[in-house]
Amino acid sequence: MEEMKEKLEAAIAEHPVLVFTKGNKIFPRCGFSAAVIAVFSELGCDFECVDIFEHADIKPALVSITDWPTTPQVFIGGEFVGGGDVVRELHARGELKEMVDALG
C-alpha cells in the first residue's frame, strides 16, 4: 500500500484539481461522484479524475492520506478540500470558483 500512497501523493502534487471518484468523468458510478464532476464541469476548469475502482489499493491508500472514509475526495492545489457535500457547499457560496481561480 505504501507504493500506491506515493503514487497518489505524486498525482495530487501534479494536478491542480484532482478528484478521486467512483467511475470517471464519462461514466461516474455514483451520484456523489457525478455531482462533483458536474460542478467542476460547470466551472469550466481543467480537472483530473482517478477512479478508485481501477486498483484495489487506491481506496485504502487514499484514506490513509486524508483520513476521510467516503468518495469522492477533492484536492485543489495539492490540498485536500473534502468530499461531495463540502464541494457542493463551497460551490453554492461561490468559494469553489475562487479556489480554482486562485490556481491561475
MARGUNU-612648 format. One line per field, with one value per atom (N, C-alpha, C, O): residue number from 1; residue in one letter; atom name; x, y, z. Coordinates in steps of 0.001 Angstrom, whole numbers. Layout:
<nodes>
seq: NUM | ... $
type: A | ... $
atom: CA | ... $
east: X | ... $
north: Y | ... $
up: Z | ... $
</nodes>
This chain:
<nodes>
seq: 1 | 1 | 1 | 1 | 2 | 2 | 2 | 2 | 3 | 3 | 3 | 3 | 4 | 4 | 4 | 4 | 5 | 5 | 5 | 5 | 6 | 6 | 6 | 6 | 7 | 7 | 7 | 7 | 8 | 8 | 8 | 8 | 9 | 9 | 9 | 9 | 10 | 10 | 10 | 10 | 11 | 11 | 11 | 11 | 12 | 12 | 12 | 12 | 13 | 13 | 13 | 13 | 14 | 14 | 14 | 14 | 15 | 15 | 15 | 15 | 16 | 16 | 16 | 16 | 17 | 17 | 17 | 17 | 18 | 18 | 18 | 18 | 19 | 19 | 19 | 19 | 20 | 20 | 20 | 20 | 21 | 21 | 21 | 21 | 22 | 22 | 22 | 22 | 23 | 23 | 23 | 23 | 24 | 24 | 24 | 24 | 25 | 25 | 25 | 25 | 26 | 26 | 26 | 26 | 27 | 27 | 27 | 27 | 28 | 28 | 28 | 28 | 29 | 29 | 29 | 29 | 30 | 30 | 30 | 30 | 31 | 31 | 31 | 31 | 32 | 32 | 32 | 32 | 33 | 33 | 33 | 33 | 34 | 34 | 34 | 34 | 35 | 35 | 35 | 35 | 36 | 36 | 36 | 36 | 37 | 37 | 37 | 37 | 38 | 38 | 38 | 38 | 39 | 39 | 39 | 39 | 40 | 40 | 40 | 40 | 41 | 41 | 41 | 41 | 42 | 42 | 42 | 42 | 43 | 43 | 43 | 43 | 44 | 44 | 44 | 44 | 45 | 45 | 45 | 45 | 46 | 46 | 46 | 46 | 47 | 47 | 47 | 47 | 48 | 48 | 48 | 48 | 49 | 49 | 49 | 49 | 50 | 50 | 50 | 50 | 51 | 51 | 51 | 51 | 52 | 52 | 52 | 52 | 53 | 53 | 53 | 53 | 54 | 54 | 54 | 54 | 55 | 55 | 55 | 55 | 56 | 56 | 56 | 56 | 57 | 57 | 57 | 57 | 58 | 58 | 58 | 58 | 59 | 59 | 59 | 59 | 60 | 60 | 60 | 60 | 61 | 61 | 61 | 61 | 62 | 62 | 62 | 62 | 63 | 63 | 63 | 63 | 64 | 64 | 64 | 64 | 65 | 65 | 65 | 65 | 66 | 66 | 66 | 66 | 67 | 67 | 67 | 67 | 68 | 68 | 68 | 68 | 69 | 69 | 69 | 69 | 70 | 70 | 70 | 70 | 71 | 71 | 71 | 71 | 72 | 72 | 72 | 72 | 73 | 73 | 73 | 73 | 74 | 74 | 74 | 74 | 75 | 75 | 75 | 75 | 76 | 76 | 76 | 76 | 77 | 77 | 77 | 77 | 78 | 78 | 78 | 78 | 79 | 79 | 79 | 79 | 80 | 80 | 80 | 80 | 81 | 81 | 81 | 81 | 82 | 82 | 82 | 82 | 83 | 83 | 83 | 83 | 84 | 84 | 84 | 84 | 85 | 85 | 85 | 85 | 86 | 86 | 86 | 86 | 87 | 87 | 87 | 87 | 88 | 88 | 88 | 88 | 89 | 89 | 89 | 89 | 90 | 90 | 90 | 90 | 91 | 91 | 91 | 91 | 92 | 92 | 92 | 92 | 93 | 93 | 93 | 93 | 94 | 94 | 94 | 94 | 95 | 95 | 95 | 95 | 96 | 96 | 96 | 96 | 97 | 97 | 97 | 97 | 98 | 98 | 98 | 98 | 99 | 99 | 99 | 99 | 100 | 100 | 100 | 100 | 101 | 101 | 101 | 101 | 102 | 102 | 102 | 102 | 103 | 103 | 103 | 103 | 104 | 104 | 104 | 104 $
type: M | M | M | M | E | E | E | E | E | E | E | E | M | M | M | M | K | K | K | K | E | E | E | E | K | K | K | K | L | L | L | L | E | E | E | E | A | A | A | A | A | A | A | A | I | I | I | I | A | A | A | A | E | E | E | E | H | H | H | H | P | P | P | P | V | V | V | V | L | L | L | L | V | V | V | V | F | F | F | F | T | T | T | T | K | K | K | K | G | G | G | G | N | N | N | N | K | K | K | K | I | I | I | I | F | F | F | F | P | P | P | P | R | R | R | R | C | C | C | C | G | G | G | G | F | F | F | F | S | S | S | S | A | A | A | A | A | A | A | A | V | V | V | V | I | I | I | I | A | A | A | A | V | V | V | V | F | F | F | F | S | S | S | S | E | E | E | E | L | L | L | L | G | G | G | G | C | C | C | C | D | D | D | D | F | F | F | F | E | E | E | E | C | C | C | C | V | V | V | V | D | D | D | D | I | I | I | I | F | F | F | F | E | E | E | E | H | H | H | H | A | A | A | A | D | D | D | D | I | I | I | I | K | K | K | K | P | P | P | P | A | A | A | A | L | L | L | L | V | V | V | V | S | S | S | S | I | I | I | I | T | T | T | T | D | D | D | D | W | W | W | W | P | P | P | P | T | T | T | T | T | T | T | T | P | P | P | P | Q | Q | Q | Q | V | V | V | V | F | F | F | F | I | I | I | I | G | G | G | G | G | G | G | G | E | E | E | E | F | F | F | F | V | V | V | V | G | G | G | G | G | G | G | G | G | G | G | G | D | D | D | D | V | V | V | V | V | V | V | V | R | R | R | R | E | E | E | E | L | L | L | L | H | H | H | H | A | A | A | A | R | R | R | R | G | G | G | G | E | E | E | E | L | L | L | L | K | K | K | K | E | E | E | E | M | M | M | M | V | V | V | V | D | D | D | D | A | A | A | A | L | L | L | L | G | G | G | G $
atom: N | CA | C | O | N | CA | C | O | N | CA | C | O | N | CA | C | O | N | CA | C | O | N | CA | C | O | N | CA | C | O | N | CA | C | O | N | CA | C | O | N | CA | C | O | N | CA | C | O | N | CA | C | O | N | CA | C | O | N | CA | C | O | N | CA | C | O | N | CA | C | O | N | CA | C | O | N | CA | C | O | N | CA | C | O | N | CA | C | O | N | CA | C | O | N | CA | C | O | N | CA | C | O | N | CA | C | O | N | CA | C | O | N | CA | C | O | N | CA | C | O | N | CA | C | O | N | CA | C | O | N | CA | C | O | N | CA | C | O | N | CA | C | O | N | CA | C | O | N | CA | C | O | N | CA | C | O | N | CA | C | O | N | CA | C | O | N | CA | C | O | N | CA | C | O | N | CA | C | O | N | CA | C | O | N | CA | C | O | N | CA | C | O | N | CA | C | O | N | CA | C | O | N | CA | C | O | N | CA | C | O | N | CA | C | O | N | CA | C | O | N | CA | C | O | N | CA | C | O | N | CA | C | O | N | CA | C | O | N | CA | C | O | N | CA | C | O | N | CA | C | O | N | CA | C | O | N | CA | C | O | N | CA | C | O | N | CA | C | O | N | CA | C | O | N | CA | C | O | N | CA | C | O | N | CA | C | O | N | CA | C | O | N | CA | C | O | N | CA | C | O | N | CA | C | O | N | CA | C | O | N | CA | C | O | N | CA | C | O | N | CA | C | O | N | CA | C | O | N | CA | C | O | N | CA | C | O | N | CA | C | O | N | CA | C | O | N | CA | C | O | N | CA | C | O | N | CA | C | O | N | CA | C | O | N | CA | C | O | N | CA | C | O | N | CA | C | O | N | CA | C | O | N | CA | C | O | N | CA | C | O | N | CA | C | O | N | CA | C | O | N | CA | C | O | N | CA | C | O | N | CA | C | O | N | CA | C | O | N | CA | C | O | N | CA | C | O | N | CA | C | O | N | CA | C | O | N | CA | C | O | N | CA | C | O | N | CA | C | O | N | CA | C | O | N | CA | C | O | N | CA | C | O | N | CA | C | O $
east: 826 | 0 | 871 | 446 | 2063 | 2929 | 3276 | 3332 | 3508 | 3809 | 2630 | 2815 | 1421 | 222 | 59 | -302 | 316 | 216 | 1168 | 794 | 2372 | 3340 | 2858 | 3036 | 2248 | 1710 | 583 | 506 | -284 | -1397 | -883 | -1367 | 77 | 648 | 1306 | 1222 | 1963 | 2565 | 1484 | 1644 | 383 | -722 | -1360 | -1714 | -1508 | -2085 | -1210 | -1718 | 98 | 1035 | 1061 | 1282 | 839 | 942 | -265 | -108 | -1459 | -2689 | -3282 | -3559 | -3480 | -4045 | -5406 | -5685 | -6241 | -7532 | -7640 | -7662 | -7705 | -7763 | -8916 | -9054 | -9740 | -10916 | -10832 | -10731 | -10875 | -10940 | -12412 | -13164 | -12816 | -14227 | -14483 | -13562 | -15739 | -16197 | -16590 | -17584 | -15827 | -16034 | -15151 | -14176 | -15510 | -14694 | -15588 | -16798 | -14979 | -15740 | -16898 | -17980 | -16670 | -17689 | -18739 | -19927 | -18295 | -19206 | -19021 | -18454 | -19497 | -19442 | -20301 | -21356 | -19844 | -20541 | -21273 | -21685 | -21438 | -22308 | -22782 | -22161 | -23862 | -24446 | -23569 | -23538 | -22851 | -21972 | -20819 | -20469 | -20230 | -19155 | -19686 | -19032 | -20865 | -21464 | -21699 | -21472 | -22148 | -22424 | -21141 | -21133 | -20071 | -18801 | -18235 | -17736 | -18310 | -17852 | -18659 | -18102 | -19963 | -20819 | -20431 | -20437 | -20096 | -19703 | -18444 | -18401 | -17422 | -16178 | -16366 | -15740 | -17209 | -17513 | -18221 | -17925 | -19153 | -19872 | -18904 | -19062 | -17914 | -16919 | -16015 | -15375 | -15971 | -15146 | -13658 | -12839 | -13307 | -11884 | -11372 | -12126 | -10070 | -9440 | -9339 | -8927 | -9713 | -9576 | -9371 | -9805 | -8706 | -8459 | -9236 | -9472 | -9627 | -10297 | -9466 | -8839 | -9472 | -8897 | -10034 | -10663 | -10288 | -11333 | -10805 | -9860 | -11411 | -10915 | -11109 | -10531 | -11911 | -12123 | -11045 | -11043 | -10119 | -9083 | -8110 | -7558 | -7893 | -6946 | -7411 | -7831 | -7340 | -7834 | -7113 | -7688 | -5869 | -5105 | -5390 | -4951 | -6105 | -6321 | -7112 | -6679 | -8238 | -9104 | -8396 | -8383 | -7799 | -7137 | -5957 | -5719 | -5217 | -4101 | -4627 | -4049 | -5711 | -6306 | -6800 | -6565 | -7470 | -7971 | -6808 | -6937 | -5679 | -4516 | -3938 | -3306 | -4150 | -3676 | -4614 | -4163 | -5911 | -6895 | -7617 | -8139 | -7652 | -8456 | -9934 | -10673 | -10346 | -11726 | -12252 | -11698 | -13299 | -13686 | -14524 | -14669 | -15074 | -16007 | -15400 | -14388 | -16042 | -15646 | -16860 | -17984 | -16660 | -15424 | -14602 | -15088 | -13334 | -12422 | -11747 | -11264 | -11715 | -11252 | -10005 | -9934 | -9019 | -7793 | -7670 | -7823 | -7393 | -7171 | -5832 | -5611 | -4951 | -3635 | -2862 | -2079 | -3073 | -2377 | -2950 | -2440 | -4007 | -4615 | -5959 | -6753 | -6193 | -7472 | -8554 | -8436 | -9613 | -10721 | -11861 | -12454 | -12161 | -13253 | -13952 | -13426 | -15156 | -15945 | -17021 | -16990 | -17968 | -19007 | -19843 | -20107 | -20265 | -21095 | -20335 | -20879 | -19078 | -18259 | -18073 | -18200 | -17772 | -17536 | -18800 | -18733 | -19932 | -21186 | -21519 | -22022 | -21245 | -21478 | -20555 | -20996 | -19279 | -18325 | -18758 | -18640 | -19253 | -19714 | -20929 | -21006 | -21857 | -23077 | -22746 | -23447 | -21693 | -21298 | -20328 | -19935 | -19945 | -19013 | -17551 | -16667 | -17297 | -15935 | -15106 | -13890 | -15750 | -15019 | -14410 | -13254 | -15168 | -14646 | -13439 | -12450 | -13517 | -12395 | -11157 | -10042 | -11361 | -10246 | -9602 | -8379 | -10449 | -9946 | -9274 | -8203 | -9898 | -9317 | -7965 | -7090 | -7786 | -6524 | -5364 | -4202 | -5669 | -4619 | -3927 | -2797 | -4625 | -4033 | -4502 | -4073 $
north: -1197 | 0 | 1262 | 2299 | 1191 | 2374 | 2872 | 4080 | 1953 | 2351 | 3087 | 4087 | 2596 | 3260 | 4637 | 5597 | 4738 | 6029 | 7036 | 8191 | 6621 | 7503 | 7917 | 9067 | 6989 | 7317 | 8340 | 9280 | 8149 | 9085 | 10461 | 11476 | 10505 | 11788 | 12504 | 13728 | 11747 | 12355 | 12913 | 14001 | 12176 | 12649 | 13899 | 14827 | 13929 | 15084 | 16310 | 17405 | 16125 | 17238 | 17686 | 18864 | 16762 | 17049 | 17793 | 18659 | 17475 | 18013 | 19103 | 18861 | 20303 | 21398 | 21062 | 21430 | 20368 | 19920 | 18425 | 17997 | 17644 | 16189 | 15675 | 16008 | 14856 | 14313 | 12793 | 12189 | 12184 | 10735 | 10368 | 10790 | 9578 | 9285 | 7790 | 6983 | 7453 | 6129 | 6277 | 6934 | 5676 | 5855 | 6975 | 7366 | 7486 | 8533 | 9665 | 9658 | 10636 | 11795 | 11389 | 11972 | 10410 | 9998 | 9088 | 9198 | 8191 | 7237 | 7217 | 6267 | 8262 | 8216 | 7055 | 6769 | 6392 | 5209 | 5433 | 4476 | 6694 | 7021 | 8458 | 9256 | 8771 | 10103 | 11204 | 12309 | 10915 | 11932 | 12255 | 13422 | 11227 | 11455 | 12236 | 13163 | 11869 | 12581 | 14050 | 14923 | 14329 | 15714 | 16541 | 17692 | 15975 | 16707 | 16943 | 18029 | 15943 | 16093 | 17195 | 18005 | 17223 | 18256 | 19646 | 20595 | 19783 | 21084 | 21590 | 22737 | 20747 | 21190 | 21416 | 22307 | 20629 | 20857 | 22196 | 22935 | 22510 | 23788 | 24965 | 26000 | 24804 | 25860 | 26031 | 27069 | 25009 | 25076 | 24955 | 25356 | 24412 | 24286 | 22909 | 21941 | 22862 | 21574 | 20809 | 21357 | 19558 | 18708 | 17271 | 16863 | 16534 | 15121 | 14290 | 14710 | 13102 | 12147 | 10881 | 10448 | 10298 | 8974 | 8084 | 8358 | 7030 | 6074 | 5140 | 4386 | 5189 | 4370 | 2875 | 2045 | 2529 | 1121 | 562 | -634 | 1426 | 964 | -9 | -878 | 128 | -733 | -877 | 103 | -2073 | -2335 | -1523 | -1270 | -1106 | -365 | 1135 | 1826 | 1658 | 3105 | 3592 | 4521 | 2998 | 3490 | 3464 | 4495 | 2343 | 2390 | 3356 | 3983 | 3487 | 4438 | 5871 | 6703 | 6149 | 7481 | 7825 | 8930 | 6899 | 7118 | 7344 | 8112 | 6685 | 6891 | 8295 | 8821 | 8897 | 10265 | 11289 | 12247 | 11083 | 12109 | 11838 | 12762 | 10585 | 10177 | 10506 | 10815 | 10433 | 10711 | 9423 | 8971 | 8816 | 7475 | 7380 | 6293 | 8492 | 8406 | 8973 | 9673 | 8654 | 9120 | 9818 | 9350 | 10925 | 11473 | 12230 | 12620 | 12416 | 13237 | 14206 | 13809 | 15477 | 16535 | 17208 | 17547 | 17389 | 18111 | 19295 | 19151 | 20455 | 21661 | 22245 | 22520 | 22429 | 22957 | 22072 | 22567 | 20770 | 19817 | 19661 | 18871 | 20402 | 20360 | 19633 | 19833 | 18794 | 18099 | 19097 | 19793 | 19163 | 20094 | 19401 | 19978 | 18176 | 17440 | 16559 | 16258 | 16149 | 15265 | 16007 | 17230 | 15241 | 15784 | 16873 | 17900 | 16671 | 17675 | 18977 | 20060 | 18870 | 20063 | 20832 | 22057 | 20116 | 20761 | 21452 | 22567 | 20806 | 21430 | 22661 | 23648 | 22619 | 23797 | 24937 | 26083 | 24640 | 25664 | 26276 | 27484 | 25445 | 25915 | 26833 | 27888 | 26428 | 27233 | 28615 | 29584 | 28713 | 30000 | 30785 | 31901 | 30199 | 30870 | 30711 | 31230 | 30012 | 29857 | 28879 | 29036 | 27882 | 26900 | 27567 | 27311 | 28407 | 29131 | 29973 | 30018 | 30638 | 31429 | 30564 | 30965 | 29371 | 28469 | 28021 | 27969 | 27699 | 27253 | 28416 | 28249 | 29594 | 30773 | 31148 | 31639 | 30922 | 31270 | 30414 | 30764 | 29299 | 28440 | 29070 | 28718 | 30009 | 30703 | 30240 | 30751 $
up: 0 | 0 | 0 | -511 | 556 | 617 | -783 | -1016 | -1710 | -3095 | -3720 | -4414 | -3477 | -4004 | -3365 | -4046 | -2089 | -1407 | -2047 | -2250 | -2364 | -3020 | -4403 | -4803 | -5137 | -6466 | -6354 | -7145 | -5372 | -5191 | -4781 | -5282 | -3892 | -3473 | -4648 | -4753 | -5535 | -6732 | -7651 | -8204 | -7820 | -8666 | -8059 | -8786 | -6746 | -6061 | -6291 | -6533 | -6215 | -6423 | -7886 | -8169 | -8805 | -10240 | -10793 | -11654 | -10320 | -10904 | -10017 | -8843 | -10567 | -9767 | -9152 | -8011 | -9906 | -9381 | -9671 | -10825 | -8593 | -8720 | -7884 | -6707 | -8516 | -7856 | -7883 | -8951 | -6718 | -6612 | -6599 | -5720 | -7584 | -7801 | -7892 | -8016 | -7828 | -8226 | -9682 | -9992 | -10575 | -12005 | -12523 | -11881 | -13702 | -14331 | -14831 | -14604 | -15514 | -15992 | -16899 | -16833 | -17727 | -18698 | -18066 | -18368 | -17188 | -16551 | -15037 | -14497 | -14342 | -12878 | -12385 | -12951 | -11332 | -10850 | -9537 | -8881 | -9150 | -8013 | -8170 | -8872 | -7524 | -7641 | -7085 | -7628 | -6001 | -5414 | -6358 | -6539 | -6958 | -7929 | -9124 | -9600 | -9610 | -10745 | -10401 | -11239 | -9183 | -8776 | -8731 | -9170 | -8213 | -8133 | -9532 | -9827 | -10380 | -11762 | -12451 | -13191 | -12209 | -12808 | -12322 | -13107 | -11053 | -10502 | -11198 | -11641 | -11297 | -11929 | -13429 | -14004 | -14054 | -15470 | -15649 | -16588 | -14753 | -14809 | -14636 | -15283 | -13772 | -13568 | -14790 | -14958 | -15636 | -16840 | -16570 | -17397 | -15429 | -15111 | -15527 | -15625 | -15765 | -16047 | -14738 | -13716 | -14778 | -13601 | -14054 | -15132 | -13209 | -13476 | -12469 | -11336 | -12911 | -12028 | -11923 | -12889 | -10738 | -10523 | -10047 | -9025 | -10787 | -10447 | -9358 | -9591 | -8177 | -7077 | -7337 | -6635 | -8333 | -8659 | -9594 | -9882 | -10077 | -11003 | -10351 | -11026 | -9045 | -8343 | -6897 | -6282 | -6359 | -5003 | -3933 | -2874 | -4178 | -3167 | -3156 | -2236 | -4142 | -4200 | -2994 | -2311 | -2724 | -1635 | -289 | 384 | 152 | 1465 | 1511 | 2543 | 419 | 387 | 485 | 1185 | -211 | -174 | 1229 | 1719 | 1862 | 3224 | 4186 | 5140 | 3947 | 4821 | 4653 | 5569 | 3493 | 3241 | 3875 | 4502 | 3711 | 4099 | 5405 | 6028 | 5824 | 6968 | 6731 | 7665 | 5461 | 5033 | 4409 | 3406 | 4961 | 4531 | 3255 | 2697 | 2789 | 1662 | 387 | 411 | -712 | -2036 | -2633 | -2451 | -3341 | -3891 | -2851 | -1789 | -3209 | -2430 | -3386 | -4447 | -3007 | -3904 | -3339 | -2158 | -4227 | -3900 | -4850 | -6063 | -4289 | -5090 | -4661 | -3482 | -5624 | -5308 | -4355 | -3544 | -4443 | -3591 | -2201 | -1406 | -1894 | -562 | -614 | -1533 | 378 | 485 | 872 | 1881 | 61 | 293 | 1038 | 1950 | 652 | 1279 | 276 | -796 | 648 | -192 | -962 | -1092 | -1464 | -2321 | -1675 | -2301 | -432 | 235 | 434 | 216 | 847 | 1085 | -215 | -243 | -1287 | -2581 | -3088 | -3605 | -2944 | -3386 | -2554 | -3090 | -1253 | -404 | -800 | -899 | -1027 | -1451 | -2785 | -2989 | -3675 | -4984 | -4824 | -5453 | -3993 | -3792 | -3228 | -3520 | -2430 | -1834 | -2729 | -2390 | -3867 | -4763 | -4372 | -5052 | -3303 | -2807 | -3635 | -3748 | -4207 | -5003 | -6231 | -6565 | -6895 | -8056 | -7669 | -8400 | -6523 | -6044 | -5826 | -6161 | -5260 | -5022 | -6328 | -6451 | -7297 | -8611 | -9333 | -9918 | -9295 | -9967 | -9368 | -10081 | -8080 | -7418 | -7914 | -7707 | -8565 | -9094 | -10301 | -10638 | -10947 | -12096 | -13380 | -14415 $
</nodes>
